[in-house]
């Protein structure tokens, strides 16, 4: 079975357009087979977009950006924000680039596994936001959290959304273990947004 957490989806590209109202703006997104949540904005992603803590002067990373909904929505809401997006999936990155143009925002977008394609020195980000690929397995999700810690500046925020009773609690506990703190910013329909500060 094809998985969206792969570099090169094997399915035929079938592009469609969806619309969403996110963080105060109406946005359009091209989606396709072989990417996460192609029919609509995933409710976990939507909750993270709406409830994330954002400072307009920050540099943020949308880690595992898919077709770019989170990073694009936040850049549209906060034009002075510096947004970087990355994903392992080449098709998702292609769509994210097209969606940034479609919504008239300038975003730095890279294709690669986790952080390996980023041309910056670490630590670099004020906040890293993640809707983890739970079906890819706990090891990958934990690895994303671990590497995020290394890439965050002192005082930076790591913000993650997940279904609390479907693996989210485990990731929340790991965030507490790694960062020494964790708070729940929001809850909706089983999804929780967790936040840790790099102290």
URRARA-V708661 format. One line per field, one symbol per residue. ss: DSSP state (@ for helix, = for strand, . for the rest). psi: psi as a letter, one per 20 degrees, with the letter a starting at -180 (. if undefined). A space follows every 50 residues. Layout:
ss = ???
psi = ???
This chain:
ss = ...............=======..=======...........@@@@@@@@ @.......=====.....@@@@@@@@@....======..@@@@@@@@@@@ @@.....====.............=======..@@@.@@@@@@@@@@@@@ @============@@@@@@@@@@@@@@@@...======..=======..
psi = pqphmqgnqiqppnprprqqopkjqpqqpprrqjrpmhhrpphggggggh iqpppijrpqpnplicjjggggghhhhnhipoppqqqhohgggghgghhg ghjlqoqppqprodjiipkrqqqhqhqpppnqnhiiqhggghhhgghggh iqrpiqpppqprogjlihhghghhgggghjqpqohqppliqqoqpqpo.
